[in-house]
Amino acid sequence: MRLYPETGPYDHGMLDVGDGNRVSWETCGNPQGKPAVVLHGGPGSGRSAAFRRYFDPAVYRIVLFDQRGCGRSTPHASAHDTDMSVNTTAHTLADLELLREHLGIERWLVWGVSWGSALGLRYAQTHPDVVTELVLTAVATGSNPEVALLTRGLGQLFPAAFEEFRALLPEDERDGDLAAAYNRLLESPDRAVRERAARAWTDWETAIASRPPRSVPRYEDPVFRMGFARTVTHYWGNDHFLGEGNDEGVVLRDVHLPAGVPGTLVQGSLDPGNLLGIVWRLHHAWPGSELLIADEVGHDAGAPGMTELLVAATDRYGRGER
């Protein structure tokens, strides 16, 4: 896999973004380099040191941060008394702008994975003047059909795991919005209910992620597991807080808005999201975008084939090429 060597941050901090939240951030690479911000997935996964390696540290000033409620940001979503009403897409977009201004950055490349790709697209649609390029992988747009596919549609491919996933829910909720139903369990005052729901949710995510299913070490951390499941279901059960029209896809609908912003979409050929054809529709509706496919790869930015394409994209943009 063609990745740059590991590099540590040269600066870091906690940014007060309001509502009692403080966002953890770090900067790596060249302090005078081309600015780039990394948007992690989930929502609620938190940043990974591995993301630094997709950028040439001699060329880029790499900014990573944990979105509200996850990673080192505070308060953490795993704590039952954390107020999730102030953790929405609009809040995260505002946090991005506060962080950009705090770091004195005028414009930056936006790199996003999974949910981070949806967030990056929405950021470019609402703040096109501060985005130089987009590099997006394991592409998602946060539409309701995508949530329905991942929580219900894939049940046809994984029937045994799906029955276990549904079994934890009350019978009258098993045929409805499964993300919203799980979020209700994860907001229960009963800790045991919350813990069973978090485990069942991550078991389902593990079942659909790869073949054969691979254990995910971070899901064995009860703090991560609770915060992640609570945040994902909070977003998925509320239209990703994208507003009216998300049954058709707000991000896809507005893909024309960042006019003139070039982008690279790197997608695995076996990514389950491909069943809806959204990444192809996104590419064809977005002038200036390119779509690169990694064969025999699923929803995994770190897989062989994906890493080479992602590094090639940041290298090219780092040289000023479009």
Secondary structure in CASP SS format (residue, H / E / C, confidence):
PFRMAT SS
TARGET T0000
AUTHOR 0000-0000-0000
METHOD secondary structure of the structure
MODEL  1
M C 1.00
R C 1.00
L C 1.00
Y C 1.00
P C 1.00
E C 1.00
T C 1.00
G C 1.00
P E 1.00
Y E 1.00
D E 1.00
H E 1.00
G E 1.00
M E 1.00
L E 1.00
D E 1.00
V E 1.00
G E 1.00
D C 1.00
G C 1.00
N E 1.00
R E 1.00
V E 1.00
S E 1.00
W E 1.00
E E 1.00
T E 1.00
C E 1.00
G E 1.00
N C 1.00
P C 1.00
Q C 1.00
G C 1.00
K E 1.00
P E 1.00
A E 1.00
V E 1.00
V E 1.00
L E 1.00
H C 1.00
G C 1.00
G C 1.00
P C 1.00
G C 1.00
S C 1.00
G C 1.00
R C 1.00
S C 1.00
A H 1.00
A H 1.00
F H 1.00
R H 1.00
R H 1.00
Y H 1.00
F C 1.00
D C 1.00
P C 1.00
A C 1.00
V C 1.00
Y E 1.00
R E 1.00
I E 1.00
V E 1.00
L E 1.00
F E 1.00
D C 1.00
Q C 1.00
R C 1.00
G C 1.00
C C 1.00
G C 1.00
R C 1.00
S C 1.00
T E 1.00
P C 1.00
H C 1.00
A C 1.00
S C 1.00
A C 1.00
H C 1.00
D C 1.00
T C 1.00
D C 1.00
M H 1.00
S H 1.00
V H 1.00
N C 1.00
T C 1.00
T H 1.00
A H 1.00
H H 1.00
T H 1.00
L H 1.00
A H 1.00
D H 1.00
L H 1.00
E H 1.00
L H 1.00
L H 1.00
R H 1.00
E H 1.00
H H 1.00
L C 1.00
G C 1.00
I C 1.00
E C 1.00
R C 1.00
W E 1.00
L E 1.00
V E 1.00
W E 1.00
G E 1.00
V E 1.00
S C 1.00
W H 1.00
G H 1.00
S H 1.00
A H 1.00
L H 1.00
G H 1.00
L H 1.00
R H 1.00
Y H 1.00
A H 1.00
Q H 1.00
T H 1.00
H C 1.00
P H 1.00
D H 1.00
V H 1.00
V E 1.00
T E 1.00
E E 1.00
L E 1.00
V E 1.00
L E 1.00
T E 1.00
A C 1.00
V C 1.00
A C 1.00
T C 1.00
G C 1.00
S C 1.00
N H 1.00
P H 1.00
E H 1.00
V H 1.00
A H 1.00
L H 1.00
L H 1.00
T H 1.00
R C 1.00
G H 1.00
L H 1.00
G H 1.00
Q H 1.00
L C 1.00
F C 1.00
P H 1.00
A H 1.00
A H 1.00
F H 1.00
E H 1.00
E H 1.00
F H 1.00
R H 1.00
A H 1.00
L C 1.00
L C 1.00
P C 1.00
E H 1.00
D H 1.00
E H 1.00
R C 1.00
D C 1.00
G C 1.00
D C 1.00
L H 1.00
A H 1.00
A H 1.00
A H 1.00
Y H 1.00
N H 1.00
R H 1.00
L H 1.00
L H 1.00
E C 1.00
S C 1.00
P C 1.00
D C 1.00
R H 1.00
A H 1.00
V H 1.00
R H 1.00
E H 1.00
R H 1.00
A H 1.00
A H 1.00
R H 1.00
A H 1.00
W H 1.00
T H 1.00
D H 1.00
W H 1.00
E H 1.00
T H 1.00
A H 1.00
I H 1.00
A H 1.00
S C 1.00
R C 1.00
P C 1.00
P C 1.00
R C 1.00
S C 1.00
V C 1.00
P H 1.00
R H 1.00
Y H 1.00
E H 1.00
D C 1.00
P H 1.00
V H 1.00
F H 1.00
R H 1.00
M H 1.00
G H 1.00
F H 1.00
A H 1.00
R H 1.00
T H 1.00
V H 1.00
T H 1.00
H H 1.00
Y H 1.00
W H 1.00
G C 1.00
N C 1.00
D H 1.00
H H 1.00
F H 1.00
L C 1.00
G C 1.00
E C 1.00
G C 1.00
N C 1.00
D C 1.00
E C 1.00
G C 1.00
V H 1.00
V H 1.00
L H 1.00
R H 1.00
D C 1.00
V C 1.00
H C 1.00
L C 1.00
P C 1.00
A C 1.00
G C 1.00
V C 1.00
P C 1.00
G E 1.00
T E 1.00
L E 1.00
V E 1.00
Q E 1.00
G E 1.00
S C 1.00
L C 1.00
D C 1.00
P H 1.00
G H 1.00
N H 1.00
L H 1.00
L H 1.00
G C 1.00
I H 1.00
V H 1.00
W H 1.00
R H 1.00
L H 1.00
H H 1.00
H H 1.00
A H 1.00
W C 1.00
P C 1.00
G C 1.00
S E 1.00
E E 1.00
L E 1.00
L E 1.00
I E 1.00
A E 1.00
D C 1.00
E C 1.00
V C 1.00
G C 1.00
H C 1.00
D C 1.00
A C 1.00
G C 1.00
A C 1.00
P C 1.00
G C 1.00
M H 1.00
T H 1.00
E H 1.00
L H 1.00
L H 1.00
V H 1.00
A H 1.00
A H 1.00
T H 1.00
D H 1.00
R H 1.00
Y H 1.00
G H 1.00
R C 1.00
G C 1.00
E C 1.00
R C 1.00
END
